[in-house]
Each structure stands twice: as C-alpha cells, then as structure tokens.
Amino acid sequence: MPETTYKLDNPVYYSLTEIHQPFALELDGIHYYHPDFCPFGGFIQPLSTEKGVAHYAQLTDNFFIVGERPSYDDTVQLVNELVCDQMVLLQPISIVSEDKIITLDTTHKEALLQLVNLVQPGYFKTRTPEMGNYYGIFKDGILVAVTGERMKMDQYTEISAVITHPEHTGKGYASQLVAYAAHLIFQENKIPYLHVASSNTRAINVYKKLGFTTRRKISFWNLTSQ
C-alpha cells in the first residue's frame, strides 16, 4: 500500500481535493459533492461542523457525512449510522468474463439510473454517472447488471454501484464486472477499493473470494433536514 493510505480514512474529503475537485462544494470547512453528483460530505477534525451541515441541508434534504461523526444543530436530524467495511484490492482478479461487458455512455444513462435506483434507491443521482466509468451486461437488449467508479483520488478509485437486477442474480455478473473494473483501475496504476455495509455478509464474502481484504470499518452518517 502507498504511504498515502491514510487518505482512505477520509475518502470524500481527499477525493474532492484531488481528482473530483471540479464536483466540490466547500461549506464552512466541510467538503461536499455537489448534490447532483453524490450526497456525500467529509471533513478534517478538529472542526465544528454544525454550520457546514446546516448549509448543505438547505441544498439537499438527505445526505451522508463519511468518517467521523459530525455535530449538527436542530435544523438537521440524524437518521442512522451505516457502518461499512472498507475493502481494498491489491492484485488483479483472475476471472475471465463469460459475458460481454460494455462501457456505458450517455445513451445508457436512463437504463443505468433505473437499474441502480431499483436496487439501491437514494445513492445514485442524475449526474453520478459523470464521476467515473460504468460498465454493464445486457441480456436481450436489457441492462441486467452494472458496476462503476465513484470516489476517485490520485492513487485510489472506489468501485461502486455493484448492482444486478433481482431477476438475474446468481449468474456471476457482479464478479465479472468487479474484476473488469478493477483491472482497468490497476492499468491506471491506482488501487481499487469499495464500501459495503458490514451487515451484508453475503457480499463481503463474495468480495473476499475475489481477493479484497477489509482495511477498516467506516461510518456513513445519514442526515436529513428537519
């Protein structure tokens, strides 16, 4: 692992000061993605976060602070703490794709948005596909599985939106897509990483079989405006 591994402790903050700086809003010391891209924020302590949290809550009514627990005033409500395993991959995955994988473009945007929001509603916004590359598998002209890139730093790229349509699970599509995305990230001399809910033991076991290792637990603090 590079000496910059500490940046994975605060992936939103460092993504928005590096590769994703064009998508950044800085509000009272907190770095946020513009809400059209991704409802995530991050900060470096010590910092009073009440003003910055309240400010962003005026722009979007549901969002996440990733990392340390933020302080907030009575205009904002904490919905829950989503604890995730942050997993990294240090070697390419040796899986040969049995299905044709397509790099998605603007003509696939609507199908991508529909599939992701069917399975994981709330995370994927209208401009999220602009954050990185997205890949898909089609069957009979229908997009049935996708995987893409979300938070990006100089040396790390997050694999995200690992989604398979409920009617097409169990066919190895997700593993093929993750392996494909990771291979291209390695070609850029970057390290792939991902976040998965710690309660999702099935997905964690799949990622472990692919070669990912858990680096740490990290919290996604879900906040809403009152």
KASULGI-V181285 format. One record per backbone hydrogen bond with DSSP energy under -1.0 kcal/mol. CO is the residue of the C=O (numbers start at 1). NH is the residue of the N-H. E is the energy in kcal/mol with one decimal. If there is no record, write none. Layout:
BEGIN
co->CO nh->NH e->E
co->CO nh->NH e->E
END
This chain:
BEGIN
co->2 nh->5 e->-1.3
co->4 nh->7 e->-2.2
co->5 nh->8 e->-1.9
co->6 nh->9 e->-1.6
co->7 nh->10 e->-1.4
co->10 nh->14 e->-2.1
co->11 nh->15 e->-1.9
co->12 nh->16 e->-2.2
co->15 nh->20 e->-2.2
co->18 nh->21 e->-1.6
co->20 nh->23 e->-1.9
co->21 nh->24 e->-1.8
co->23 nh->34 e->-2.7
co->25 nh->32 e->-3.2
co->27 nh->30 e->-1.9
co->30 nh->27 e->-2.5
co->31 nh->42 e->-2.5
co->32 nh->25 e->-2.9
co->34 nh->37 e->-2.6
co->34 nh->38 e->-1.6
co->36 nh->127 e->-2.6
co->38 nh->40 e->-1.8
co->39 nh->64 e->-2.9
co->40 nh->33 e->-2.5
co->41 nh->66 e->-2.7
co->42 nh->31 e->-2.5
co->49 nh->53 e->-2.6
co->50 nh->54 e->-2.4
co->51 nh->55 e->-2.3
co->52 nh->56 e->-1.9
co->53 nh->57 e->-1.9
co->56 nh->59 e->-1.7
co->56 nh->60 e->-1.7
co->61 nh->225 e->-1.2
co->63 nh->223 e->-3.1
co->64 nh->41 e->-1.9
co->65 nh->221 e->-3.1
co->73 nh->76 e->-1.6
co->75 nh->226 e->-3.2
co->77 nh->224 e->-2.5
co->80 nh->222 e->-2.6
co->82 nh->220 e->-2.6
co->83 nh->198 e->-2.7
co->84 nh->218 e->-2.5
co->85 nh->196 e->-1.8
co->86 nh->215 e->-3.5
co->86 nh->216 e->-1.1
co->87 nh->194 e->-2.3
co->88 nh->213 e->-2.5
co->93 nh->95 e->-1.7
co->102 nh->136 e->-2.6
co->105 nh->108 e->-2.0
co->108 nh->112 e->-2.5
co->109 nh->113 e->-2.8
co->110 nh->114 e->-2.3
co->111 nh->115 e->-2.2
co->112 nh->116 e->-2.5
co->113 nh->117 e->-2.2
co->114 nh->118 e->-1.2
co->115 nh->119 e->-1.5
co->116 nh->120 e->-3.7
co->120 nh->123 e->-1.0
co->125 nh->128 e->-1.2
co->127 nh->130 e->-1.7
co->128 nh->131 e->-2.3
co->133 nh->149 e->-1.4
co->134 nh->104 e->-2.9
co->135 nh->147 e->-1.9
co->136 nh->102 e->-2.8
co->137 nh->144 e->-2.6
co->137 nh->145 e->-1.2
co->139 nh->142 e->-1.7
co->142 nh->139 e->-2.6
co->144 nh->165 e->-3.1
co->145 nh->137 e->-2.2
co->146 nh->163 e->-2.2
co->147 nh->135 e->-3.2
co->148 nh->160 e->-3.0
co->151 nh->158 e->-3.0
co->155 nh->191 e->-2.3
co->156 nh->153 e->-3.5
co->157 nh->193 e->-1.8
co->158 nh->150 e->-2.1
co->160 nh->148 e->-2.9
co->161 nh->163 e->-1.5
co->163 nh->146 e->-2.8
co->165 nh->168 e->-2.9
co->172 nh->176 e->-1.9
co->173 nh->177 e->-2.4
co->174 nh->178 e->-2.8
co->175 nh->179 e->-2.3
co->176 nh->180 e->-2.1
co->177 nh->181 e->-2.8
co->178 nh->182 e->-2.7
co->179 nh->183 e->-2.2
co->180 nh->184 e->-1.7
co->181 nh->185 e->-1.8
co->182 nh->186 e->-2.6
co->183 nh->187 e->-1.7
co->185 nh->188 e->-1.0
co->185 nh->190 e->-1.6
co->186 nh->189 e->-2.2
co->191 nh->157 e->-1.9
co->192 nh->89 e->-2.1
co->193 nh->159 e->-3.3
co->194 nh->87 e->-2.4
co->196 nh->85 e->-3.3
co->197 nh->200 e->-2.1
co->199 nh->201 e->-1.8
co->200 nh->204 e->-2.2
co->201 nh->205 e->-2.4
co->202 nh->206 e->-1.7
co->203 nh->207 e->-2.5
co->204 nh->208 e->-2.4
co->205 nh->209 e->-2.0
co->206 nh->210 e->-1.4
co->207 nh->212 e->-2.5
co->213 nh->88 e->-2.5
co->216 nh->86 e->-3.1
co->218 nh->84 e->-2.9
co->219 nh->67 e->-2.8
co->220 nh->82 e->-2.7
co->221 nh->65 e->-2.0
co->222 nh->79 e->-3.0
co->223 nh->63 e->-2.6
co->224 nh->77 e->-3.1
END
